Amino acid sequence: MPRQLARELHGHEVRSVVELGWGDLDDGPLLDAVASHCDALVTVDKSLPKQQSLSGRPFAVVVLRAKSNRLTDLIPLAPLLLKALPEIAPGEVRELTR
């Protein structure tokens, strides 16, 4: 996901997987790392909820579904994401699409 999307998420601390040094982690170890550092994981990986057990995790997962993973296609989802973040509960998975 483009790191520039963070500019659209005012009021939230946004860190990328690469920035945190987790870029080489597979999904399972990545989710374990997220558990101790984040309230929510925002991803464009629509298969993540199907391939990993996310219930009971201490963070929420938001999957952004857009025409592509390009910033121009993801920016329209930013208002929906800003609305979802305060509402979503740990262990919950929510897909956002436009």
Contacts in CASP RR format, 6 or more apart in sequence:
PFRMAT RR
TARGET T0000
AUTHOR 0000-0000-0000
METHOD contacts of the structure
MODEL  1
MPRQLARELHGHEVRSVVELGWGDLDDGPLLDAVASHCDALVTVDKSLPK
QQSLSGRPFAVVVLRAKSNRLTDLIPLAPLLLKALPEIAPGEVRELTR
1 16 0 8 1.000
1 42 0 8 1.000
1 43 0 8 1.000
1 44 0 8 1.000
1 64 0 8 1.000
1 69 0 8 1.000
1 74 0 8 1.000
2 69 0 8 1.000
2 70 0 8 1.000
2 71 0 8 1.000
2 74 0 8 1.000
3 16 0 8 1.000
3 18 0 8 1.000
3 19 0 8 1.000
4 71 0 8 1.000
5 14 0 8 1.000
5 71 0 8 1.000
5 74 0 8 1.000
5 75 0 8 1.000
5 78 0 8 1.000
6 14 0 8 1.000
6 16 0 8 1.000
8 75 0 8 1.000
8 78 0 8 1.000
8 82 0 8 1.000
9 78 0 8 1.000
9 81 0 8 1.000
9 82 0 8 1.000
9 85 0 8 1.000
10 82 0 8 1.000
12 82 0 8 1.000
12 85 0 8 1.000
15 37 0 8 1.000
15 38 0 8 1.000
17 23 0 8 1.000
17 25 0 8 1.000
17 30 0 8 1.000
20 33 0 8 1.000
20 37 0 8 1.000
22 30 0 8 1.000
22 33 0 8 1.000
23 30 0 8 1.000
25 33 0 8 1.000
27 48 0 8 1.000
27 51 0 8 1.000
27 52 0 8 1.000
28 52 0 8 1.000
31 41 0 8 1.000
31 52 0 8 1.000
31 54 0 8 1.000
31 57 0 8 1.000
34 41 0 8 1.000
34 57 0 8 1.000
34 59 0 8 1.000
35 57 0 8 1.000
35 58 0 8 1.000
35 59 0 8 1.000
38 59 0 8 1.000
39 59 0 8 1.000
39 60 0 8 1.000
39 90 0 8 1.000
40 59 0 8 1.000
40 60 0 8 1.000
40 61 0 8 1.000
40 62 0 8 1.000
40 85 0 8 1.000
40 88 0 8 1.000
41 59 0 8 1.000
41 60 0 8 1.000
41 61 0 8 1.000
41 62 0 8 1.000
42 61 0 8 1.000
42 62 0 8 1.000
42 64 0 8 1.000
42 81 0 8 1.000
43 61 0 8 1.000
43 62 0 8 1.000
43 63 0 8 1.000
43 64 0 8 1.000
44 63 0 8 1.000
44 64 0 8 1.000
44 65 0 8 1.000
44 66 0 8 1.000
44 69 0 8 1.000
44 74 0 8 1.000
45 63 0 8 1.000
46 63 0 8 1.000
46 65 0 8 1.000
46 95 0 8 1.000
48 54 0 8 1.000
48 61 0 8 1.000
48 63 0 8 1.000
49 61 0 8 1.000
49 63 0 8 1.000
49 93 0 8 1.000
54 61 0 8 1.000
54 91 0 8 1.000
54 93 0 8 1.000
55 91 0 8 1.000
56 90 0 8 1.000
56 91 0 8 1.000
57 90 0 8 1.000
57 91 0 8 1.000
58 90 0 8 1.000
58 91 0 8 1.000
59 90 0 8 1.000
59 91 0 8 1.000
60 85 0 8 1.000
60 88 0 8 1.000
60 89 0 8 1.000
60 90 0 8 1.000
60 91 0 8 1.000
60 92 0 8 1.000
60 93 0 8 1.000
60 94 0 8 1.000
61 91 0 8 1.000
61 92 0 8 1.000
61 93 0 8 1.000
61 94 0 8 1.000
62 81 0 8 1.000
62 84 0 8 1.000
62 85 0 8 1.000
62 88 0 8 1.000
62 93 0 8 1.000
62 94 0 8 1.000
62 95 0 8 1.000
62 96 0 8 1.000
63 93 0 8 1.000
63 94 0 8 1.000
63 95 0 8 1.000
63 96 0 8 1.000
64 74 0 8 1.000
64 77 0 8 1.000
64 81 0 8 1.000
64 96 0 8 1.000
64 97 0 8 1.000
65 95 0 8 1.000
65 96 0 8 1.000
65 97 0 8 1.000
66 73 0 8 1.000
66 74 0 8 1.000
66 76 0 8 1.000
66 77 0 8 1.000
66 97 0 8 1.000
66 98 0 8 1.000
67 73 0 8 1.000
76 98 0 8 1.000
77 96 0 8 1.000
77 97 0 8 1.000
77 98 0 8 1.000
80 96 0 8 1.000
80 98 0 8 1.000
81 96 0 8 1.000
84 94 0 8 1.000
84 96 0 8 1.000
88 94 0 8 1.000
END
